[in-house]
């Protein structure tokens, strides 16, 4: 329970730290999606904290440049986890009820 509270606090702080017009950082993207690793590797249903992180990711990526940067960050963050299930990654936005403009996949061309 304590770790959930800490994670929620981190997500809240990330939202506060992002100012309009500033580029999103990989640290912000990583913090937003860190709680999704168990879902991405095991499947099932994403936790509420994971979905909150995904909603935060959408909030902090309002521009095309932000979304491209976040896409690159997602791909880099996924690299150390060879057991991430592509179907879980691609279904995450739908399962969380969040319409994303950032595909969550290792094979995405972030420049498009």
C-alpha positions as a printed Julia matrix, in Angstrom:
112×3 Matrix{Float64}:
   0.0     0.0     0.0
   2.84    2.35    0.86
   4.43    1.84   -2.58
   1.11    2.66   -4.29
   0.88    5.93   -2.35
   4.47    6.8    -3.25
   3.85    6.02   -6.93
   0.7     8.16   -6.94
   2.73   10.98   -5.38
   5.4    10.62   -8.07
   2.75   10.77  -10.81
   1.23   13.88   -9.22
   4.64   15.54   -8.98
   5.4    14.75  -12.61
   2.16   16.46  -13.64
   3.09   19.53  -11.63
   6.63   19.66  -13.01
   5.56   19.68  -16.66
   4.98   23.18  -17.89
   3.33   24.01  -21.2
   5.89   24.37  -23.97
   8.52   22.2   -22.3
   9.57   18.93  -23.88
   8.66   15.7   -22.14
  11.6    13.73  -20.7
  12.21   10.01  -20.57
  12.17   10.26  -16.78
   8.59   11.54  -16.94
   7.58    8.81  -19.38
   9.27    6.12  -17.29
   7.57    7.36  -14.12
   4.21    7.34  -15.87
   4.53    3.74  -17.08
   6.62    2.09  -14.34
   3.58    0.6   -12.65
   2.55   -1.09  -15.92
   5.52   -3.47  -16.14
   3.73   -6.36  -14.46
   0.78   -6.03  -16.86
   3.09   -5.71  -19.87
   5.05   -8.84  -18.95
   2.28  -11.03  -17.53
  -0.91   -9.77  -19.17
  -4.24   -9.86  -17.38
  -5.73   -6.54  -16.37
  -3.72   -3.36  -15.78
  -3.87   -1.87  -12.3
  -5.62    1.41  -11.59
  -2.21    2.96  -10.88
  -0.96    1.78  -14.28
  -3.99    3.34  -16.01
  -3.49    6.57  -14.05
   0.09    6.63  -15.31
  -1.12    6.15  -18.88
  -3.59    9.02  -18.44
  -0.72   11.13  -17.12
   1.38   10.22  -20.16
  -1.39   11.46  -22.41
  -1.59   14.7   -20.41
   2.15   15.41  -20.6
   2.37   14.8   -24.37
   0.1    17.44  -25.94
   2.28   18.2   -28.97
   3.55   16.07  -31.84
   7.13   16.68  -30.65
   6.2    15.5   -27.15
   4.53   12.37  -28.53
   7.53   11.54  -30.71
   9.89   12.02  -27.77
   7.66    9.87  -25.54
   7.5     7.18  -28.23
  11.32    7.03  -28.32
  11.38    6.89  -24.51
   8.85    4.02  -24.43
  10.93    2.03  -26.91
  14.13    2.66  -24.92
  12.44    1.74  -21.64
  11.1    -1.5   -23.13
  14.53   -2.63  -24.39
  15.66   -4.23  -21.08
  12.42   -6.24  -20.88
  12.49   -8.88  -23.63
   9.47  -10.57  -22.05
   7.08   -7.67  -22.71
   4.09   -9.05  -24.54
   3.31   -7.04  -27.68
  -0.4    -7.83  -27.42
  -0.48   -6.55  -23.82
   1.36   -3.39  -24.84
  -0.93   -2.65  -27.77
  -4.06   -3.35  -25.7
  -3.05   -1.18  -22.73
  -4.76    2.04  -23.9
  -8.01    0.21  -24.64
  -7.97   -1.68  -21.34
  -7.39    1.6   -19.49
 -10.01    3.46  -21.53
  -7.46    6.02  -22.71
  -7.27    7.12  -26.34
  -3.56    7.5   -26.98
  -1.78    9.19  -29.85
   1.35    7.23  -28.98
   1.45    3.61  -30.11
   2.84    1.37  -27.4
   4.96   -1.09  -29.36
   8.62   -1.93  -29.88
   8.18   -1.81  -33.65
   6.64    1.67  -33.91
   8.4     4.18  -36.13
   8.37    7.19  -33.8
   9.26    9.61  -36.6
   5.87    9.17  -38.26
